[in-house]
């Protein structure tokens, strides 16, 4: 494959991974001759396949290759699957939300279901694995006990996906001591498209030892009501939502346990940020976001995520805000990783775009020396 063809295919991916795609630009790229199989592989890896599918269909853009594996049925199948799965997750969230409300346990919804419903506005385009909630550390045990009444239990899913096995004591301690989330909660379902419901309970928005201190109580105190299907719940205010997404992106992009699973190469994380920033443009105060990031020692993480977002879609982030967030950081900061795992952080030897769309499945990375 020529460099131009691969580059055009990646550019097409960036063009179609958008709720407001530039259809004219996409058509020019397609007619120039892109690699449909590469587009399928990269869209799948970056978890934007259903969004790309919707845009290909809406713009009547698909031009099949005579010998390619990528067909429109594959794209539309992904969209239909995720729509069905996410509708089931939304229905399950209604039961979870109403149960926690009756118990008087405060929480805020995070990530997938919030993003799909409020920002993408199409349950078919934003893949999600679980139901993400933010809860106070002090109420975590009560939330777990309350969700047990719906059939949820702490554990891990067996290899055949048919049993929730008890979590070994050492693994449960790992979750409680070295992560910002409680041990996972699972419930089996009879739906072959879902199979397992998973509720992910975050007590903090950053990993222990990451240097950030984002008080959960303050996030919940500023949360605002939003509608998710049939229920009204709380979600972070615009500045806190951006802070949350940036902290999450930074964690998965620089911590070795996530890098080994290629979670640092997920375009969907940046699509999420862009959609939130676009929708909250009038409500979000950049000065407030910058100051809050500084107060919580989270400015480097926010700078990291927003800088990379800006590199893919120029003109998305105000230059003044980026300059304030990056004040005091050296030129290599955006290419460093492993600070939480290693005695000395490492630096990538490739630029961001190259490593973002690297096709290798096994990267030459060290094992971390920390527990994370």
N, C-alpha and C positions, 0 to 999 in steps of 0.2 A: 504494500500500500504506500502510495506517495505521501510525503509529509503534508502536502497541501490538502489531500483528500482526508487524511486523519484530522488535520486542523479544522477543516470545514465541518467535519462531522461533530467535533467537540463544540464548535461555535453554534451549530444547529441545536445541539443538546441544551446549551445555555439559553438559546432563543426560545425553545419550546418548553423549558422548565419554568413556566411563568403563567400566572393566571391572566395576563394581558400580553400575549405573545405578539411579536412583530411578524405577522403572517407573510407580508410581502418579502421581508428579508429571508424568512424561512424558505419560501418558494425559490428564491434565487439560489440559495445554498443547495437545495435539493436538486435543482436542475443542473447545477455545476457538477453533480456526481458525487454523492456521499456514500459512505459504507453503512448500509442498513443494519448489518449484523453487529457492527461496532456500536452503532447507536442503541440497539437493543441491549447489548451487554452493559454499556455504560449507564443507560437509563435504569436498568435493573439494579446494578451495583449501587447507584446513588439514590435509589428509592424514589425516583421521579417517573417511573414507567407509566403509571396510570394518568399522571398529569400530561405527559408527552402524548399519550394515546388520545386523550380528550381533544388536545389541540390539533393533532393530525387529522382526526375525524372532523372536527368543526371547520377546519380550513380546507378540507378535501385535498390534503397534501401528500398522502401516501403514494409512492411510486415504486412498486415492488421490483426487486432485482430478480433476474431470471433464475438465479441459482442460490438466492439467499434463504436463510432460515427465518428471517424476520418477516412475518406476514401481518396483515392488519388484524387477523383473528387473534394473534398472540397479544397484540397491544390491547385490543378491546376486551379480551379475556381477563387481562390484569385489571382493567378498570372495573369490570363487572364483579370480579372477585372481591376487590377492596371495598366496593360500594356495599355489597352484601355483608361482608365482615364488619364494616364500620357501623352499619345500621344496627347490627346485633350488639356491638359494643355500646352504642348510644342507648339502646334499650336496657342493657345491663347497668349502665351508669345511672339510669333513672332509679333503679332499685337500690343501688349503693347509696346514692345521694339521699333518697328519702329515708333510708334506714339510719344513716348518720345524723340527719336532721332530727329525727324523732328521739335519738339518744342525746341530743344537745351537744354534739361534738363538732367543733369548727374545723373547716378545711377549705382549701381553694383548689380548683381544677387547674391542671398544668398540661402543656404540650399537646399531644396528638389530637384528642377529641375537641379541645378548645380551638386549636388551629384549624382543623378541618371544618368545624361548624361556623366559627365566627370570621375567619380570615380567608380560607380557601372557598368557603360557601358551597362546597360540593363534597359529599362524603365519599365519592368515588376516587378522588384524586390524591388524597393524602394518606399513605399507608400508616397504620399504627399497630403496635404490638400489645399495648396494655392500657389500663386506665391509670393515669398519673395524678396523684393528689399530694398536696402539701399540708402537713399536719404539725401541730405543736409537739415538741419532744415529750412534754409531760402527758399528752393524751394519746400517745402512740399505742400503748398497751390496750387502752380502752377501745380504740378504733379497731385493733386486731380482734378483740373479743366480740365486738359488735358485728363485724363482718362475718364472724364465724356462724352467726345466726342465719346467714344467707348461704352457708355451705363452704365458705372460704377457709383454707387451712394453710399454715406455714409449711413449706417443704420445697421439694423439687420434683419435676415431672419425670416419670420413668421413661426409659428409652423408647418404649412402644407408645407412649403418650396416653396410657390407659389408667395410670395410678399416680396419685400424689404421695410421694414417699416422704417420711419424716426427714427433716434436715439434721444432719449430724451436728453434734454439739459444737465442734470446732468451726464448722461452717457458719453456724448461727452466730457465734462469737465474732467471726470475721466480719459479718454484715454489720453487727452492732458497733464494733470498735473501729473499723477501718473504712466505712462507707458513710454516705450521708442519707442512706435509705434503710428502712427496716427490712428484715428478711422477707422474701417475696411471698405473696398470698395467691393461691391458685384455687380455681373451681372448675371441675370438668363440665363439659356441656355435651349435648347430643347433636350439635350443629357441626357437620364435617368441615365447614369453612372456617370455623372458629376453634372448635375442639376444647380449648382451655381459655378461661377468663383469668387474667392476671391483674391484680391491683398493686401498683407500685406506690408505696408510701414514703415520701421524702420528708425528713425532719429538718434538713438544711438544704440550701441551694448550691453548696460547694462541698468538696471532699474535706475531711479532717486533715489538717496539716497543709492545706493548699495556700494558706496565707490570707484568704478572704474570710470575712466575718459578716455574713448577711443575716441579720436577725429575723427569724421566721415570724415572730410576733409582730414586727413592724410591717412585714410584707402582708400579713393577714389583716392588720389594722387598716391598711390603705386599700385593700381589695374592694372591687366594685361588683355589683350584680350583673350577670350575663345569663342569657337563656341558652340552654343546651337541650335541644329537643323539647320535652314536655316539662322540664324543671328549670327553676331559676337558682343559680349557684353563684359563688364568689370566684373571681379570677383576679390576678394581679393587675394593678393599674398599669398604664402604658410603659412608664419608666421601669417599673419592677418586672414587667413581662420581658422587656428587652434585656434587662440585667440577667434574668433567669436563663434566657436562651443563649446569651453570650457565655455565661458561666458554664453551661452545659456543653456548648461547642468547644470551649477551651479545654475542659476536662477530657473530652473524648479525642481531642486533637493532639494532646501533649502527654497523656498518661499511657504508659507502656501496655497495660492490660487491654486498653481499647485499641491502641495501634496494632497490636498483634491480631486483633479481630477486624482490622481495616476500617474501624469506625471513624478514623480521622478523614476518610475519603468518602464523605457523604454530602453530596450537593444539597440534599433535602434540608440540612441544618441551615444553610445560607438562604435557601428559598423561604424557609419559615421566617427568618429574620426580615427579609425583604418584604414579605407580605404584611407582616405586622407593622413595619415602619411606614409602608405605603398607606395602610388603612388608618393608622393612628397619627398621620402626619399633622393634623390640626390639633390633636389633643396632647401629643407628646411634647414635653419641654426639654430641649437638649441641655440647657444649663442645669436643670434639675437632675437629669440622668448623669451628667459628668460629675456633679458634686456628690451625688449618692454613690457613684462608683468609687470615688476617692474616699469617701467616709467609710466605705466597707472594704477598703483595700482591694477592690475589684477592678480598678482602672486598667491594669495590664490585660486582664482577661477580656474586658469589653473592647479594648483597643485591638487585641488579637483578632477577635471575631469580626468586628466592623471593618478593619483594614482589609482582611481577606475578602469580605463581601464587596467592598469597594473595588478591589482589584478585578473581580469578575464582572461586575456591573457598575462601571464608573458613573459618578454623579448621584449615587444613592445616599451617601453620607456627607453631611456638611464638613468641609475641610477644617473649619475652626474647631469643631468638636473632636475630630480625629487628632488634631495637633494638641489639644488640651489633654486628651486621654493618654496620648503617647509621650507626654512630656517626661523627660528623664530616662526613657528607655533607649538602649543602644540599637544600632542598625541591624544586629543579628537576632533581636528578640523574636521577630515573626517567624524565624526559621528554627527556633530552639524547641526541644522536647525533652521529656524525661526528668524535669527538675524535681518532681515529687518522688521519683523512683531511684535516682542515681545520685552518687556523691557529687557529681558534676553533670549538668545537663549536656545533651548532645546537640549538634546542629546538622540539619539536613544539607546534603551536598547537591540538591536539585532545587529549582525554583518552585514556588507554590503551585502554579498551574501544571507543571510537569508531574509532580507527585500526586496532585489531586486526581489526575486522570491516568495514572500509572496502571497498566493492565496486569501487573504481577500480583499473584495471590499470596505469596510468601515473601515478606520483606526481610532483609537482613538486619534485624534489630536485636539488641541485647535483651536479656531477661532483667527485670527490675530487681533491686535488692530490698525494696520496701515491701510491706505487706499488701499494698494496693495492687 
